[in-house]
């Protein structure tokens, strides 16, 4: 019982549909054959019964008998012999008044001769009439007088009829090979339907329509319900699928599906990642891309089936807000790092003082403490005199301790001059300075501790000193941040693209670390500025420019910090 109500498979539905089409075609062929058979019957048999009726109407016996007031029985043998010899269905003779005087059906003698609706009195006519409950094709021919007494006079009418064949008779008479043709057509239709059903089954991977509909519904729910962007490309780099989030993140038009990357004006690193033209872009590693003020993390996977490439699928995640949160968390991280570095530095200093006391060098203890105090006061005085914004000054103080822990000297340029800024601008300037100083310290530390090229002479220790120099310049409406380092510099092929690509030389090995420069560029652009990098004889020099609002001295003294 359950099997009886089981849903029909796709192959079964296709087979039934094709069989229905074959049946309809066969019925149409049969109808055409019937129509052709009927037309042939009316044409051929109409001529034959008409000729027989004309021949009988011209018979002298018929004329002589109809010329008498009461026709004799001599017409009956002639009527029957005409039917027997010609094989027609009926032969009827009527007088001038239309009364039947002789017929192959004796029961009609004395009745009125049936006439067609458009038949004229005394004129010939042919067509179909209902006689004795059956349809017949008849021909009616008038009998005219031929003697001098009745020359041309209408003496009566001769009617000869042939019964219409049945449907089966017409089909069998249409063509002796009609049944064979219909059988061959039915067989070909069955075989073609079965082959088509198998092909459709293979193309749908054996899935039934309800399963395909379910997959489509699940795909729509998955693609348009997730918070990540999804973009699919074919091997020719044309978009075959994109969800709403992907279209929003890349600012694509509504009709982007079916268009190529070139038609959508997608160039540069974004195109390289989507098309897999960059090293590692076709793998599982995340790539950082900056697009219209957003920091995007993209992961591209190539899709293949049976060794044949079908295209690629790329997922996109918006890291802009996360980068902002990382910046806020970074301030707390910097504070903790500062405390850790200072604790480490103070521990070393205490160990030194303890050792001097143990060996009895009290005077050296006093001199050592005085030197430490002077160095700290010198840095504090320099920062407080040249950098009047406390947030930026505190950041540089923290970075100085961290750099010293890595054996890197953090310098403040003599040309540095920065006034108090609004809290919002101060936070953004601190973000740019912090990211640039971190990158510079890393580069300088690596260059100072890394191995020398093979065969090169060991350099002078002074030449290997690791240092980072920060210069802050401010005018009425903008701030310029310059960070120089003693590192190896930036590779020429990356110097022009490092910010738009969102990675540094470290990002090539560590992936996600490149978010710092991308965030730096976004902050500068949000303030109507820009950032660039050049190589100097000593190392790399990053230059950032930002439009900011600074506080006057009077306002600054009362502004909450």
Phi, psi and omega per residue, in radians:
X1 nan -0.693 3.118
X2 -1.142 -0.703 -3.140
X3 -1.126 -0.525 -3.124
X4 -1.164 -0.540 -3.118
X5 -1.725 0.128 3.135
X6 -1.154 2.482 -3.102
X7 -1.168 2.537 3.121
X8 -1.226 2.462 3.106
X9 -1.335 2.882 3.126
X10 -1.088 -0.745 3.120
X11 -1.093 -0.708 3.110
X12 -1.130 -0.731 3.117
X13 -1.109 -0.740 3.100
X14 -1.098 -0.699 3.135
X15 -1.123 -0.787 3.130
X16 -1.108 -0.729 3.141
X17 -1.101 -0.773 3.132
X18 -1.149 -0.673 3.092
X19 -1.101 -0.705 3.098
X20 -1.083 -0.698 3.101
X21 -1.112 -0.736 3.125
X22 -1.076 -0.759 3.137
X23 -1.079 -0.753 3.124
X24 -1.083 -0.721 3.119
X25 -1.107 -0.745 3.125
X26 -1.096 -0.735 3.102
X27 -1.109 -0.684 3.103
X28 -1.125 -0.722 3.101
X29 -1.094 -0.736 3.123
X30 -1.109 -0.719 3.130
X31 -1.108 -0.743 3.105
X32 -1.107 -0.710 3.120
X33 -1.102 -0.711 3.109
X34 -1.124 -0.734 3.127
X35 -1.117 -0.746 3.104
X36 -1.125 -0.698 3.130
X37 -1.114 -0.717 3.128
X38 -1.135 -0.747 3.128
X39 -1.109 -0.713 3.122
X40 -1.127 -0.731 3.131
X41 -1.099 -0.815 -3.130
X42 -1.099 -0.651 -3.115
X43 -1.276 -0.870 -3.062
X44 -1.278 -0.893 -3.095
X45 -1.221 -0.527 3.091
X46 -1.099 -0.724 3.098
X47 -1.136 -0.683 -3.070
X48 -1.196 -0.821 -3.121
X49 -1.214 -0.519 3.074
X50 -1.164 -0.740 3.120
X51 -1.146 -0.691 3.114
X52 -1.135 -0.694 3.138
X53 -1.163 -0.692 3.115
X54 -1.150 -0.680 3.130
X55 -1.134 -0.725 -3.134
X56 -1.234 -0.620 -3.136
X57 -1.193 -0.444 3.130
X58 -1.548 -0.027 -3.129
X59 -1.179 2.262 -3.124
X60 -1.039 -0.573 -3.120
X61 -1.146 -0.708 3.138
X62 -1.141 -0.736 -3.138
X63 -1.122 -0.763 -3.106
X64 -1.176 -0.682 -3.123
X65 -1.231 -0.704 -3.140
X66 -1.273 -0.332 3.116
X67 -1.323 -0.339 3.128
X68 -1.359 2.674 3.128
X69 -1.051 -0.682 3.119
X70 -2.227 1.879 -3.139
X71 -1.029 2.491 -3.121
X72 -1.543 3.085 -3.120
X73 -1.308 0.040 -3.088
X74 -1.188 -0.302 -3.133
X75 -1.312 -0.450 -3.059
X76 -1.073 -0.823 3.122
X77 -1.078 -0.658 -3.137
X78 -1.147 -0.740 -3.140
X79 -1.105 -0.785 -3.109
X80 -1.185 -0.691 3.133
X81 -1.147 -0.630 3.101
X82 -1.104 -0.721 3.126
X83 -1.150 -0.738 -3.092
X84 -1.165 -0.763 -3.080
X85 -1.243 -0.633 -3.062
X86 -1.624 -0.363 -3.127
X87 1.322 0.326 3.117
X88 -1.329 2.981 -3.082
X89 -1.442 -0.725 -3.088
X90 -2.564 2.601 3.039
X91 -2.331 2.205 -3.055
X92 -2.353 2.432 3.087
X93 -2.195 2.250 3.132
X94 -2.157 2.691 3.136
X95 -1.432 -3.034 -3.089
X96 -1.114 -0.449 3.133
X97 -1.482 -0.016 3.110
X98 1.531 0.173 3.120
X99 -1.598 2.310 -3.102
X100 -1.241 2.185 -3.132
X101 -1.884 -0.339 3.118
X102 -2.731 2.445 -3.109
X103 -2.797 2.676 3.056
X104 -1.212 -0.242 3.023
X105 -1.931 1.686 -3.028
X106 -1.036 -0.400 -3.080
X107 -1.209 -0.256 -3.115
X108 -1.642 -0.078 -3.119
X109 -1.121 2.299 -3.089
X110 1.681 -0.263 3.111
X111 -1.409 2.945 3.089
X112 -1.374 2.476 3.121
X113 -1.255 2.148 3.123
X114 -1.151 2.463 -3.111
X115 -2.208 2.635 3.035
X116 -1.267 2.789 -3.100
X117 -1.095 -0.572 -3.092
X118 -1.813 0.239 3.135
X119 -1.375 2.342 3.132
X120 -1.712 2.556 -3.135
X121 -1.132 2.248 3.099
X122 1.401 0.171 3.139
X123 -2.171 2.710 3.122
X124 -1.250 2.723 -3.109
X125 -2.772 2.576 3.072
X126 -2.456 2.574 -3.126
X127 2.913 -2.940 -3.114
X128 -1.789 2.357 3.097
X129 -2.343 2.713 3.066
X130 -1.658 1.983 -3.118
X131 -2.179 2.184 3.104
X132 0.953 0.696 3.071
X133 1.426 0.034 3.130
X134 -2.263 2.712 3.116
X135 -1.523 2.342 3.124
X136 -2.320 2.575 2.997
X137 -1.587 1.996 -3.006
X138 -2.080 2.738 3.017
X139 -2.280 2.169 3.122
X140 -1.927 2.182 -3.097
X141 -2.199 2.277 3.127
X142 -1.262 2.592 3.075
X143 -1.768 2.092 -3.085
X144 -1.911 2.558 3.138
X145 -1.214 2.567 -3.101
X146 -2.111 -0.100 3.127
X147 -1.587 3.002 -3.121
X148 -1.154 -0.538 -3.101
X149 -1.272 -0.610 -3.059
X150 -2.239 0.563 -3.086
X151 -1.069 2.150 3.121
X152 1.347 0.034 -3.130
X153 -1.367 2.437 3.112
X154 -1.307 1.930 -3.082
X155 -1.683 -0.441 -3.108
X156 2.978 -2.845 -3.083
X157 -2.468 2.419 3.051
X158 -1.902 2.295 3.125
X159 -2.230 2.198 3.093
X160 -2.117 2.291 -3.092
X161 -2.197 2.602 3.071
X162 -2.191 2.176 -3.075
X163 -1.124 2.423 3.065
X164 -1.133 2.367 3.127
X165 -1.236 2.736 3.084
X166 -1.289 2.986 3.137
X167 -1.059 -0.789 -3.141
X168 -1.087 -0.713 3.110
X169 -1.109 -0.662 3.116
X170 -1.193 -0.727 3.115
X171 -1.107 -0.761 3.140
X172 -1.218 -0.476 3.138
X173 -1.573 -0.224 -3.119
X174 -1.115 -0.813 3.104
X175 -2.811 2.422 3.140
X176 -1.184 -0.309 -3.132
X177 -1.862 0.197 -3.082
X178 -1.079 -0.819 3.135
X179 -1.076 -0.664 3.109
X180 -1.137 -0.730 3.104
X181 -1.069 -0.792 -3.139
X182 -1.105 -0.666 3.119
X183 -1.153 -0.757 3.108
X184 -1.115 -0.745 3.127
X185 -1.090 -0.705 3.116
X186 -1.116 -0.757 3.132
X187 -1.101 -0.780 3.113
X188 -1.116 -0.671 3.111
X189 -1.104 -0.730 3.124
X190 -1.113 -0.818 -3.126
X191 -1.121 -0.766 3.124
X192 -1.104 -0.686 3.111
X193 -1.113 -0.726 -3.138
X194 -1.148 -0.749 3.117
X195 -1.137 -0.720 3.121
X196 -1.106 -0.712 3.120
X197 -1.093 -0.718 3.113
X198 -1.131 -0.724 -3.140
X199 -1.109 -0.781 3.124
X200 -1.092 -0.654 3.135
X201 -1.105 -0.717 3.115
X202 -1.185 -0.722 -3.103
X203 -1.180 -0.479 3.104
X204 -1.637 0.228 3.096
X205 0.989 0.594 3.098
X206 1.322 0.142 -3.116
X207 -1.522 2.515 3.086
X208 -1.514 2.820 -3.108
X209 -0.956 -0.725 -3.134
X210 -1.147 -0.588 3.107
X211 -1.241 -0.700 3.089
X212 -1.108 -0.741 3.106
X213 -1.098 -0.684 3.102
X214 -1.115 -0.731 3.108
X215 -1.107 -0.709 3.120
X216 -1.105 -0.728 3.119
X217 -1.129 -0.749 3.128
X218 -1.122 -0.684 3.130
X219 -1.105 -0.775 3.131
X220 -1.091 -0.757 -3.135
X221 -1.111 -0.659 -3.106
X222 -1.273 -0.824 -3.054
X223 -1.182 -0.700 -3.055
X224 -1.711 0.045 3.108
X225 -1.854 -0.194 -3.127
X226 -1.572 2.801 -3.101
X227 -1.582 0.093 3.121
X228 -1.873 2.659 3.058
X229 -1.453 2.518 3.130
X230 -2.289 2.245 3.124
X231 -2.297 2.262 3.096
X232 -2.020 2.368 3.123
X233 -2.127 2.595 3.019
X234 -1.551 3.073 -3.117
X235 -1.038 -0.376 3.108
X236 -1.585 0.227 3.096
X237 1.101 0.640 2.996
X238 -1.770 2.475 3.138
X239 -1.253 2.174 3.077
X240 -1.883 -0.303 3.138
X241 -2.820 2.442 3.033
X242 -2.722 2.322 3.120
X243 -1.560 3.059 -3.060
X244 -1.076 -0.698 -3.131
X245 -1.134 -0.742 3.105
X246 -1.105 -0.712 3.116
X247 -1.136 -0.636 -3.135
X248 -1.251 -0.728 -3.109
X249 -1.147 -0.584 -3.116
X250 -1.748 0.041 -3.140
X251 0.966 0.885 -3.139
X252 -1.618 2.637 3.113
X253 -1.285 2.951 -3.112
X254 -1.133 -0.587 -3.081
X255 -1.700 0.628 -3.076
X256 -1.324 -0.429 -3.108
X257 -1.146 2.298 -3.107
X258 1.656 -0.155 3.142
X259 -1.767 2.645 -3.105
X260 -1.442 2.932 3.107
X261 -1.097 -0.639 3.120
X262 -1.140 -0.708 3.122
X263 -1.144 -0.499 3.131
X264 -1.565 0.092 3.120
X265 1.032 0.681 3.070
X266 -1.680 1.932 -3.074
X267 -2.261 -3.095 3.050
X268 1.204 -2.583 -3.071
X269 -1.128 -0.612 3.130
X270 -1.036 -0.760 3.115
X271 -1.162 -0.682 3.142
X272 -1.054 -0.727 -3.130
X273 -1.224 -0.793 -3.131
X274 -1.113 -0.687 -3.102
X275 -1.507 -0.177 -3.135
X276 1.322 0.510 -3.099
X277 -1.526 -0.131 -3.139
X278 -1.759 2.707 3.103
X279 -1.078 2.186 3.117
X280 1.471 -0.095 -3.119
X281 -1.207 -0.398 -3.121
X282 -1.606 0.020 -3.107
X283 -1.675 -2.691 -3.073
X284 -1.691 -0.025 -3.060
X285 -1.357 2.420 3.084
X286 -1.239 2.499 3.092
X287 -2.095 2.398 3.136
X288 -1.672 2.235 -3.134
X289 -2.340 2.405 3.054
X290 -1.755 2.171 -3.101
X291 -2.414 1.987 3.058
X292 0.874 0.862 3.072
X293 1.411 0.138 3.115
X294 -2.015 2.512 3.035
X295 -1.704 1.957 -3.059
X296 -1.929 2.396 3.017
X297 -1.874 2.102 -3.002
X298 -2.083 2.503 3.099
X299 -2.337 2.090 -3.055
X300 -1.905 2.356 3.096
X301 -2.217 2.298 3.089
X302 -1.426 2.392 -3.126
X303 -1.894 2.182 3.107
X304 -2.315 2.723 3.059
X305 -2.511 2.138 -3.108
X306 0.987 0.648 3.137
X307 1.355 0.049 -3.110
X308 -1.829 2.160 -3.130
X309 -1.209 2.275 3.111
X310 -1.827 -0.161 -3.125
X311 2.324 -2.572 -3.110
X312 -2.641 2.749 3.065
X313 -2.216 2.230 -3.116
X314 -2.122 2.283 3.053
X315 -1.790 2.548 -3.098
X316 -2.201 2.401 3.056
X317 -2.232 2.316 -3.141
X318 -1.465 1.974 -3.130
X319 -1.770 0.162 -3.079
X320 -1.100 -0.888 3.140
X321 -1.144 -0.684 3.116
X322 -1.116 -0.656 3.094
X323 -1.120 -0.648 3.090
X324 -1.114 -0.744 3.094
X325 -1.122 -0.669 3.103
X326 -1.091 -0.625 3.111
X327 -1.125 -0.741 3.124
X328 -1.160 -0.716 3.111
X329 -1.174 -0.544 -3.124
X330 -1.046 -0.556 3.113
X331 -1.125 -0.697 3.086
X332 -1.208 -0.654 3.119
X333 -1.127 -0.681 3.119
X334 -1.104 -0.679 3.123
X335 -1.115 -0.766 3.138
X336 -1.162 -0.693 3.097
X337 -1.118 -0.668 3.108
X338 -1.086 -0.799 3.135
X339 -1.097 -0.715 3.141
X340 -1.131 -0.785 -3.134
X341 -1.123 -0.716 3.140
X342 -1.185 -0.669 3.092
X343 -1.077 -0.704 3.118
X344 -1.147 -0.735 -3.139
X345 -1.153 -0.769 3.131
X346 -1.131 -0.611 3.117
X347 -1.117 -0.745 3.107
X348 -1.099 -0.733 -3.136
X349 -1.141 -0.698 3.106
X350 -1.141 -0.664 3.092
X351 -1.084 -0.691 3.125
X352 -1.137 -0.809 3.134
X353 -1.084 -0.722 -3.141
X354 -1.087 -0.733 3.132
X355 -1.124 -0.726 3.118
X356 -1.105 -0.663 3.122
X357 -1.171 -0.707 -3.107
X358 -1.121 -0.568 -3.136
X359 -1.600 0.081 3.041
X360 1.435 0.334 -3.135
X361 -1.683 1.217 -3.101
X362 -1.164 -0.645 3.127
X363 -1.107 -0.671 3.106
X364 -1.148 -0.563 3.098
X365 -1.090 -0.786 -3.140
X366 -1.106 -0.764 -3.138
X367 -1.126 -0.697 -3.132
X368 -1.125 -0.768 3.135
X369 -1.146 -0.693 3.130
X370 -1.109 -0.685 3.140
X371 -1.151 -0.736 3.105
X372 -1.085 -0.731 -3.116
X373 -1.145 -0.722 3.139
X374 -1.125 -0.716 3.141
X375 -1.132 -0.742 3.127
X376 -1.138 -0.772 3.135
X377 -1.127 -0.623 3.128
X378 -1.087 -0.773 3.137
X379 -1.173 -0.724 -3.137
X380 -1.118 -0.764 -3.127
X381 -1.125 -0.738 -3.131
X382 -1.075 -0.819 -3.122
X383 -1.163 -0.787 -3.093
X384 -1.165 -0.540 -3.136
X385 -1.374 -0.656 -3.051
X386 -1.684 -0.526 3.140
X387 -2.067 1.746 -3.042
X388 -1.512 -0.218 3.064
X389 -1.411 2.051 -3.015
X390 -1.139 -0.592 -3.126
X391 -1.131 -0.810 3.141
X392 -1.198 -0.683 3.136
X393 -1.116 -0.737 3.121
X394 -1.111 -0.669 3.111
X395 -1.092 -0.801 -3.141
X396 -1.125 -0.616 3.082
X397 -1.094 -0.755 3.126
X398 -1.146 -0.746 3.141
X399 -1.140 -0.534 3.120
X400 -1.116 -0.743 3.131
X401 -1.165 -0.713 3.132
X402 -1.158 -0.712 3.122
X403 -1.133 -0.712 3.141
X404 -1.081 -0.602 3.128
X405 -1.136 -0.503 3.118
X406 -1.680 0.280 3.107
X407 1.128 0.601 3.117
X408 -2.087 2.311 3.141
X409 -1.590 2.137 3.100
X410 -1.690 2.038 -3.094
X411 -1.876 2.610 3.013
X412 -1.919 2.113 -3.064
X413 -1.089 2.575 3.096
X414 -1.118 -0.379 -3.132
X415 -1.509 0.028 -3.091
X416 -1.213 2.329 3.076
X417 -2.719 1.971 -3.120
X418 -2.388 2.157 3.103
X419 -1.484 3.108 3.076
X420 -1.159 2.456 -3.135
X421 -2.041 2.863 3.015
X422 -1.140 2.690 -3.101
X423 -0.961 -0.685 -3.125
X424 -1.160 -0.798 -3.138
X425 -1.179 -0.634 3.137
X426 -1.103 -0.695 3.129
X427 -1.121 -0.719 -3.127
X428 -1.229 -0.701 3.094
X429 -1.109 -0.696 3.103
X430 -1.105 -0.647 3.106
X431 -1.082 -0.819 -3.131
X432 -1.132 -0.823 -3.129
X433 -1.082 -0.775 -3.117
X434 -1.079 -0.786 -3.139
X435 -1.142 -0.756 -3.126
X436 -1.176 -0.697 3.124
X437 -1.168 -0.713 3.113
X438 -1.039 -0.812 3.120
X439 -1.098 -0.720 -3.108
X440 -1.169 -0.718 3.119
X441 -1.099 -0.753 3.110
X442 -1.041 -0.827 -3.112
X443 -1.119 -0.737 -3.123
X444 -1.173 -0.706 3.141
X445 -1.138 -0.722 3.130
X446 -1.148 -0.746 -3.128
X447 -1.134 -0.585 -3.093
X448 -1.334 -0.567 -3.072
X449 -1.795 -0.166 -3.084
X450 -1.285 2.827 -3.134
X451 -1.251 2.666 3.077
X452 -1.351 2.668 3.064
X453 -0.980 2.647 -3.081
X454 -1.089 2.215 3.107
X455 1.567 -0.121 -3.100
X456 -1.429 2.618 3.120
X457 -1.281 2.622 3.106
X458 -1.197 2.180 -3.058
X459 -1.329 2.936 3.068
X460 -1.135 2.366 -3.117
X461 -0.959 -0.598 3.122
X462 -1.125 -0.591 3.137
X463 -1.243 -0.353 -3.131
X464 -1.599 0.107 -3.126
X465 -1.098 2.315 3.129
X466 -1.638 2.224 -3.113
X467 -2.554 2.718 3.051
X468 -2.356 2.301 -3.139
X469 -2.065 2.290 -3.141
X470 -1.979 2.319 3.099
X471 -2.280 2.179 3.139
X472 -2.069 2.142 3.133
X473 -2.200 2.438 -3.066
X474 -2.346 2.420 2.989
X475 -2.084 -2.762 -3.025
X476 -1.151 -0.460 -3.030
X477 -2.376 0.006 -3.068
X478 -2.566 2.868 3.084
X479 -2.215 2.357 3.067
X480 -1.976 2.230 -3.104
X481 -2.002 2.130 3.135
X482 -2.135 2.186 3.114
X483 -2.172 2.065 3.113
X484 -1.926 2.655 3.099
X485 -2.504 2.940 3.118
X486 -1.714 0.414 -3.106
X487 -1.389 -3.009 -3.088
X488 -1.338 -0.098 -3.106
X489 1.534 -3.097 -3.130
X490 -1.893 2.370 3.138
X491 -0.996 2.413 -3.087
X492 -0.988 -0.626 -3.104
X493 -1.249 -0.257 3.132
X494 -1.820 -0.224 -3.004
X495 -1.060 -0.624 -3.068
X496 -1.552 -0.314 -3.008
X497 -2.048 -0.051 -2.979
X498 -1.079 -0.617 -3.113
X499 -1.410 -0.704 3.106
X500 -1.180 -0.495 3.117
X501 -1.429 -0.365 3.092
X502 1.340 0.555 3.062
X503 -2.581 2.816 3.043
X504 -1.961 -3.055 3.076
X505 -1.120 -0.460 3.062
X506 -1.236 -0.562 -3.072
X507 -1.151 -0.393 3.129
X508 -1.110 -0.452 3.100
X509 -1.831 -0.472 -2.984
X510 -2.019 0.091 2.985
X511 1.110 -1.501 -2.960
X512 -1.227 -0.296 -3.084
X513 -1.150 -0.347 -3.135
X514 -1.187 -0.082 -3.134
X515 -1.144 -0.395 -3.096
X516 -1.099 -0.859 -3.135
X517 -1.205 -0.611 3.080
X518 -1.104 -0.751 3.100
X519 -1.123 -0.692 3.115
X520 -1.055 -0.777 3.129
X521 -1.104 -0.723 3.142
X522 -1.099 -0.722 3.126
X523 -1.096 -0.759 3.133
X524 -1.117 -0.761 -3.127
X525 -1.173 -0.610 3.106
X526 -1.111 -0.484 3.091
X527 -1.660 0.286 3.103
X528 1.242 0.429 -3.130
X529 -2.035 -2.752 -3.101
X530 -2.733 2.965 3.102
X531 -2.474 2.515 -3.120
X532 -2.550 2.908 3.128
X533 -2.404 2.425 3.070
X534 -2.381 2.778 3.087
X535 -1.729 2.364 3.080
X536 -1.995 2.960 3.092
X537 -1.010 -0.477 -3.113
X538 -1.529 -0.520 -3.070
X539 2.944 -2.411 -3.120
X540 -1.813 2.658 3.091
X541 -2.330 2.045 3.091
X542 -1.734 2.314 -3.135
X543 -2.197 2.108 3.134
X544 -2.113 2.436 3.111
X545 -2.209 2.395 -3.095
X546 -2.470 2.519 3.020
X547 -1.574 2.170 -3.066
X548 -2.373 2.968 3.041
X549 -2.031 2.222 -3.140
X550 -1.872 2.719 -3.114
X551 -1.603 2.476 3.024
X552 -1.282 2.865 -3.107
X553 -1.047 -0.713 -3.094
X554 -1.145 -0.749 -3.130
X555 -1.247 -0.658 -3.077
X556 -1.097 -0.622 -3.094
X557 -1.143 -0.540 -3.139
X558 -1.750 -0.013 -3.106
X559 -1.340 2.375 3.082
X560 -1.249 2.457 3.139
X561 -2.049 nan nan
